[in-house]
Amino acid sequence: KEVVNFTSANYLGLLGNEKLLETCTRALEKYGVGSCGPRGFYGTIDVHLDCEARIAKFLGTPDSILYSYGLSTMFSAIPAFCKKGDVIVADEGVHWGIQNGLQLSRSTIIYFKHNDMESLRNTLEKITQENKRAKKLRRYIVVEAVYQNSGQVAPLDEIIKLKEKYRFRVLLDESNSLGVLGGSGKGLTEHYNVPVDKIDIITAAMGHALATEGGFCTGSTRVIDHQRLSS
C-alpha cells in the first residue's frame, strides 16, 4: 500500500533512491567517511570544491561554501558577519539554529512579529529614526524562506523593498524552500522572481529536499571568501 509520508522533510522523496545509494557507496569506498579535519586545514577534497561550484551555478551566485552540519551553517555564517555593536532585525519565528547563531554574534538583536511586514517596517523605521549612528552600523534582516516552525512563506518581495528603503542587508535561510519553491526548485528568490543578487547571504541545510548531510552558504565572492577565512 502506497502512502504519503508527512512526518519527514524528505520533500522530493530522494531518501532510498537507488542511484543515490550507489553513488554514495562509491564515494565512501573512494574517500572514506569524513575528512577527519577542518576545511581550512586539510579537510577539503576535490568533491567539496566541485559541489560548491555546482551549487553556485544552479542558484546563479558567484560562489558558495559547504558546511559539514546543517545547523552549523547558521551558527557560523551569522557570527562571521555580525559582530558586537551591529544590529540584527530577525523574525520572532526563526528556528532554534538561527536563534543560536544570533546569540553567538553578540550583536543587538531585535525581533519583529512573525511574518508581519508592518511590524518589520515599524522596527526598521524606529531603528533608523532613534539611532543617529544607525546608517554607519552594519544592519541585517534575518528571515527564513519557509519557516520551519510554522510552514509560512516569507513575503520576499516586500522584504526586499524594505531592505532597500532602510539600507539593511538580508540573510535568508532557504533550508525548507530549496527544491520545493520556484519553477526549477531554486527556492524563494525564484518563487518571487527576485534577482538572487538582491539577497546578501543565502544559507540552507541539505538534510531536507537534498536528502543528505551538511549545509551551504552562497553569495558574492567576497562573502564566501570571508567565511573561508573566519568560519
C-alpha positions as CSV (number, residue, x, y, z in Angstrom):
1,K,0.0,0.0,0.0
2,E,1.4,3.4,-1.0
3,V,1.2,6.2,1.4
4,V,2.4,9.8,1.7
5,N,4.8,10.5,4.5
6,F,4.1,13.8,6.2
7,T,6.5,13.1,9.1
8,S,9.8,13.9,7.5
9,A,11.4,16.7,5.4
10,N,12.2,14.3,2.6
11,Y,10.3,16.7,0.2
12,L,11.5,15.2,-3.1
13,G,11.5,11.5,-2.0
14,L,15.2,11.1,-2.6
15,L,15.8,9.0,0.6
16,G,16.3,5.4,-0.6
17,N,16.8,6.4,-4.2
18,E,18.9,3.6,-5.7
19,K,21.0,5.8,-7.9
20,L,21.9,8.0,-5.0
21,L,22.7,5.0,-2.8
22,E,25.1,3.6,-5.4
23,T,26.8,7.0,-5.8
24,C,27.2,7.3,-2.0
25,T,28.6,3.8,-1.8
26,R,31.2,4.6,-4.5
27,A,32.1,7.9,-2.7
28,L,32.6,6.1,0.6
29,E,34.8,3.5,-1.0
30,K,37.0,6.2,-2.6
31,Y,37.1,8.9,0.1
32,G,36.2,7.1,3.3
33,V,33.8,8.5,6.0
34,G,34.5,12.2,6.5
35,S,37.7,14.2,6.0
36,C,38.8,14.0,9.7
37,G,39.9,17.6,9.7
38,P,38.7,21.2,9.4
39,R,38.0,22.6,5.9
40,G,40.6,25.3,6.3
41,F,43.4,22.9,7.3
42,Y,43.3,19.5,5.5
43,G,39.6,18.8,5.3
44,T,39.0,20.0,1.8
45,I,39.0,17.5,-1.1
46,D,38.1,17.8,-4.8
47,V,34.4,16.8,-4.4
48,H,33.8,19.6,-1.9
49,L,35.1,22.2,-4.4
50,D,33.1,20.6,-7.2
51,C,29.9,20.6,-5.1
52,E,30.4,24.2,-4.1
53,A,30.8,25.2,-7.8
54,R,27.7,23.2,-8.8
55,I,25.6,24.9,-6.0
56,A,26.7,28.4,-7.1
57,K,26.0,27.6,-10.8
58,F,22.5,26.2,-10.0
59,L,21.5,29.2,-7.9
60,G,23.1,31.8,-10.1
61,T,25.5,33.1,-7.5
62,P,29.3,33.8,-7.8
63,D,30.4,31.3,-5.2
64,S,29.3,29.0,-2.3
65,I,30.8,27.3,0.7
66,L,29.9,23.9,2.3
67,Y,29.5,23.2,6.0
68,S,29.6,19.6,7.4
69,Y,26.5,20.1,9.5
70,G,23.3,21.8,8.5
71,L,22.7,23.7,11.8
72,S,26.3,24.8,11.9
73,T,25.8,26.8,8.7
74,M,23.8,29.5,10.5
75,F,25.9,29.0,13.7
76,S,28.9,30.1,11.6
77,A,27.5,32.4,8.9
78,I,25.8,34.8,11.2
79,P,28.7,35.4,13.7
80,A,31.1,35.6,10.7
81,F,29.4,38.8,9.5
82,C,27.5,40.1,12.5
83,K,29.6,41.4,15.5
84,K,29.2,43.2,18.7
85,G,27.6,46.6,18.0
86,D,25.9,45.5,14.8
87,V,22.1,45.4,14.6
88,I,20.1,42.4,13.6
89,V,16.4,42.5,13.0
90,A,15.0,38.9,13.0
91,D,11.6,37.3,12.6
92,E,10.5,36.0,16.0
93,G,9.6,32.7,14.4
94,V,13.1,31.7,13.2
95,H,14.2,28.2,14.2
96,W,16.5,27.2,17.0
97,G,19.6,27.0,14.9
98,I,19.2,30.6,13.7
99,Q,18.5,31.8,17.2
100,N,21.7,30.3,18.4
101,G,23.6,32.0,15.6
102,L,22.1,35.3,16.6
103,Q,23.2,34.8,20.2
104,L,26.7,33.9,19.2
105,S,27.1,37.0,17.1
106,R,26.8,39.2,20.3
107,S,25.0,41.8,18.1
108,T,22.0,43.8,19.2
109,I,19.0,41.5,18.3
110,I,15.6,43.0,17.7
111,Y,12.7,40.7,16.8
112,F,9.7,41.7,14.7
113,K,6.3,39.9,14.7
114,H,6.2,36.7,12.8
115,N,5.9,37.3,9.1
116,D,4.3,40.7,9.7
117,M,5.7,43.2,7.3
118,E,4.1,46.2,9.1
119,S,5.9,45.1,12.2
120,L,9.2,44.8,10.2
121,R,8.7,48.3,8.7
122,N,8.0,49.9,12.0
123,T,11.0,48.2,13.6
124,L,13.3,49.4,10.8
125,E,11.8,52.9,10.9
126,K,12.3,53.1,14.7
127,I,15.9,51.9,14.5
128,T,16.7,54.4,11.7
129,Q,15.0,57.4,13.5
130,E,16.2,56.8,17.0
131,N,19.8,55.9,16.3
132,K,21.8,58.6,14.6
133,R,24.6,56.1,14.2
134,A,22.3,53.5,12.6
135,K,23.4,54.3,9.0
136,K,27.0,53.8,10.0
137,L,26.3,50.4,11.6
138,R,26.2,47.1,9.9
139,R,22.5,46.2,9.8
140,Y,20.9,42.9,8.9
141,I,17.4,41.4,8.4
142,V,17.3,37.7,9.2
143,V,14.4,35.6,7.9
144,E,13.6,32.0,6.7
145,A,12.1,31.4,3.3
146,V,9.7,28.8,4.6
147,Y,9.5,28.9,8.4
148,Q,10.3,25.5,10.0
149,N,8.1,26.2,13.0
150,S,5.0,27.5,11.1
151,G,5.3,26.5,7.5
152,Q,4.6,30.0,6.4
153,V,6.3,31.6,3.4
154,A,8.2,34.9,3.8
155,P,7.0,37.7,1.5
156,L,10.4,38.2,0.0
157,D,9.2,40.9,-2.5
158,E,8.1,43.1,0.4
159,I,11.2,42.4,2.4
160,I,13.4,43.5,-0.5
161,K,11.6,46.8,-0.7
162,L,12.1,47.4,3.0
163,K,15.7,46.4,2.8
164,E,16.4,48.9,0.0
165,K,14.5,51.7,1.6
166,Y,16.2,51.4,5.0
167,R,19.5,50.1,3.7
168,F,19.8,46.8,5.5
169,R,21.4,43.6,4.4
170,V,19.4,40.4,4.2
171,L,20.3,36.9,5.4
172,L,17.9,34.4,4.0
173,D,17.7,30.7,5.1
174,E,16.4,28.5,2.3
175,S,16.6,25.2,4.2
176,N,12.9,24.3,3.7
177,S,12.3,26.0,0.3
178,L,15.3,24.7,-1.7
179,G,14.0,22.1,-4.1
180,V,10.4,23.0,-3.2
181,L,9.7,26.5,-4.3
182,G,10.3,28.0,-7.8
183,G,9.9,26.5,-11.2
184,S,13.2,24.7,-11.0
185,G,13.4,24.4,-7.2
186,K,15.8,27.3,-6.6
187,G,13.8,28.5,-3.7
188,L,12.1,31.7,-2.6
189,T,14.0,34.0,-4.9
190,E,12.8,32.1,-8.0
191,H,9.3,31.8,-6.5
192,Y,9.0,35.6,-6.2
193,N,11.1,36.2,-9.3
194,V,13.6,38.3,-7.2
195,P,17.1,38.5,-8.6
196,V,19.4,36.4,-6.4
197,D,21.9,39.2,-6.1
198,K,19.3,41.2,-4.1
199,I,19.9,38.8,-1.2
200,D,23.3,39.4,0.5
201,I,23.6,35.9,2.1
202,I,21.7,32.7,1.4
203,T,22.1,29.6,3.6
204,A,20.5,26.2,3.5
205,A,20.7,22.9,5.3
206,M,20.9,20.0,2.9
207,G,19.1,17.4,5.1
208,H,15.7,18.3,3.7
209,A,15.0,18.2,-0.1
210,L,18.6,17.1,-0.9
211,A,18.4,14.1,1.5
212,T,22.0,14.4,2.7
213,E,24.1,15.9,5.4
214,G,25.6,19.3,5.7
215,G,24.7,22.8,4.6
216,F,25.9,25.6,2.5
217,C,26.1,29.4,2.2
218,T,26.1,31.2,-1.1
219,G,26.5,34.7,-2.3
220,S,29.2,37.0,-3.7
221,T,32.8,36.0,-3.9
222,R,33.7,38.5,-1.1
223,V,31.0,37.0,1.2
224,I,32.3,33.4,0.6
225,D,36.0,34.3,0.9
226,H,35.3,36.0,4.2
227,Q,33.7,32.8,5.6
228,R,36.5,30.6,4.4
229,L,38.8,32.8,6.5
230,S,36.7,33.4,9.6
231,S,34.3,30.5,10.0
